[in-house]
Amino acid sequence: MRYKGAFFMILISVLLFGCGEKVDTIKLRKESEHFKYNSTKADKDSLSDLEKNLESNYDRIANDLNVTLDEKINVTIYPNINEFHKAIGYTEAEDWLVGVARNGEILMVSPLNPGSVHNYDSLMKIIVHEYTHILVGNINPSTDIYLNEGTAVFEANQIDSIAQNYLKETAKTNKLPTIDYMKNNYSRLEQPYFLSGGFVDFIIKEYGYDKIIAVIKNPDNIEEIIGLTKEEIIVKWSEYIFNNY
């Protein structure tokens, strides 16, 4: 009877375990002052670092861009690249695509399983990048993509030494793109994030946040806002690169 009783207890344990939460179930795991975090049980361990990064940058970027949000932002973390790409409707996307901001929410692949291009630390910057997109969308949801991406790159501190060296070499060979080319052919740029981030860095550092906000609101009025022709702006951008990178 003891053998049968032991077997019965093991069977009950197996049944109870089988009825428990699946590892890949995504649900609300954590809330902070400004965000709600949804993830699988396995990815719960990354949420504290994500919260730290987002909350420590929340007020800074909101103040930079003069945006006030009324509700908490939902953040959904997917367990792997394939599940993330499936969720956003881009199943053929490459591994560099690990985060998006849309409809006021952030969707991102887990920092614990970031794929072949990114790593844990870069995902921590990317979530700040995506948060910035939400703020830019509150300024002008249809602003030019180079301004949207460039502002997100700048605010997430993604203009590293690699980006700076690329910009220096590009400026040295007179290959900085025109404003119209960045506006109309963003995906065709050799390094779109480096270029757009570097351009927004230049505008903010040389002319201030009021100017970049005004340009985001009215991209077609950039000459009037900055007080230079588009060609003169690129010349000034080149000078800024040489003087600061």
N, C-alpha and C positions, 0 to 999 in steps of 0.2 A: 504493500500500500504506500509506503514512503516513496518508492520509485515512481509510482503512478502520480502521487501528489506533487513530486518535484517536476515531473513532466508537465503536469497541468499548470503549475505556476510559470514554467518557461513558456508554455503555449500562450498563456494570458499576457505575459510580457511582450511577446512577439506581436500579438494582436494589437495591444495598446500602442506599441511603437509604430506599427503600420498605420494606425489611425491618427498619428500625430502629424505635425506640420511637415510638409515636404520641404526639402532643402532649398528648392528653387522658387518657393513662394515669395512673391514680393508684396510687402505690406508695410504700413506705418510702423517704424521702429523707434523713432526719436523725434522730439521737437525741441527747437531752441527759440530764442527770442524772435527771430525773423524768418525761420525756415522750418519745414516739415520734411523729414527724411524717410523715404521708402526704399527698402532693400530686401534681399534674401537674408535668412538667418546667418548664412556663412559670411556675408559681407558686412554684418553689423559692426565688426571690429574696426572698420575703416571710418565709421561715421563720426567718431570723436575728432579725428583729424580734419575731416571735411567741415565739421561745425566750427572748429577753431579757425580754419582758413576763411570761411565765409563770414563769420561774425566779426572777426578782427578787421575785415576789409569793408564791412557793410556800410558803416557811417562815412568812412573816408571817401568811397567812390560815390555814394549818394550825395554827399556834400560837394564833391568835385563837379558833378554833373547837375547839381541843383534839382534832384528828383526825390520826391517823397512817395513811398509805397504804402498803401492802406492795409494790405493783407500780407500774411506770411506766404513765402514762395515754396511751392512743392518741388522737392528734389527726388528724383527716382534714379536709383542705381541698379544697373543690370549686371548679371553675374559674369558675362563674357561678351566679346565683340559680336559674335553671331546674334545673340539675343538682343543686343542693343541695336544693331543694324536692322534686325527684323522689326523691332518696335518703332523705329523711325521711318520705316518703309524704304530703306536703301540696302537691300540684301547683297548687292554687288559692290558696295562701298569698300574702299581700302582701309587698312588698319589705322591710318592716321586719323580717321574720323571717329572720335571717341566721346564727343559731347555736343549737344545742341541746346538752344533755348528757344522755346516756341510756346505761344499761348500763355505767356507768363510763368512757364515752368522750366525747370532744368532737367534734362535727361542725359545720363552719362554712364559709361561703362565703369565697372568696379576698379578702383585703384589697386585692388589685390590681384586683378587678372586683366591687365591693360592691353594685352596683345603684343604684337611684334615691334611697334614703332615707339610707343610711349612707356613710361615707367611710373612708379608710385608718386615720385616727386612732381613729375610733369603734370600728372592728373590733378594734383593739388592746386597748380596754377590754372589749369584749364577750367576748373569749377568756378574760379574767380572771373575768368574770361567770360564764361557763360552768364554769370550774374550780371556782368557789365552789359551784355547784350540786352537783358531785360530792361535795364535803366535807359539805354539808348532808345529802345523801342518805345519807352514812355515819352521821350522827347519827340521822336518822329519815326513811326513804325515803317515808313517807306523811304528812309534816308538812303543815300548811296552806300553800297556794300563796302567800299573801301574805307569810308568813314566809320561805319559800324564795326567792321573787323579791326580797323586800326585803333579805335578807341579801346576795344576789348583787349587787344595785345598790349597797349600802353598801360592800362590800369592793372593788368595782371602781371606786370613786370616781366614780360616775355621778350623784351629787346635785350638779348644777352650779347656776349662778345662775338658769337658767331654771326648774329644779325648785324651787329655794328660793322664787322669786317666786310660782310657782303655789301652793305650800303656804301662803305668807303670805296670799295673796288668799283661798284656801279657808278658812283659819282665821278671817280677818277677817269673812267672811260666814257663819260658823258652819256650814260645809258639809263639815267633816271627816267621813268615814264612820265608822260604828260598827265595832267589832272584828268583830261578827257579820256585818255586811254585807261587810267585806273578806274574811272567811272563806268566805262562801257565794255571793258575787256578784263575784268578783275581775274577771272579764272584762267586767263591766258598769260598772266604775269609769271615770270620765272619763279619768284619767291613772293607771292602775294602778301603773306603775313609780315614778312620783314619790311616790305616796301610800304604797306599801309600803316603799320605800326610806327615805322620811322617818320612817315609824313605827319601823323597825328602828334608824335613826340615833338617834332619841329614846331607845329602850330601852337601847341600848348606852352612850350617853353619860351617861344619868342613872342607870342601874342596873348596868351592867357586862356583860361577856361571859358571866359565869356565869349571869346571868338570861336572856339571849337563848338560850343553849344549853338551859337548862332549859325555856324556852317552846317551842323547836323540838321538844324531846323530848316534851313534854306540852302541846300547844296549848290543850286544854280546861281546864287548871289555871292559866291566866294570872293570874287574880285572886289565887289563893293564892300564886303565885310572886312577883308584883310587890307584893302586899300592899294592893291597891286594887281597888275594883269596876271593871268595864269602863267605866262612865260616867266614873268618876274618872280612869282612865288617859287617856281622850280629852281631858279637861280639862287634865291635866298635859301632854299632847302639844301641845295648842294653846299653852299657856304657853311651852313649850320653843321652838316655832316663832317666837313673837314675840321671845323673848329671844336667839335664836341666829342667825336668818336675817335 
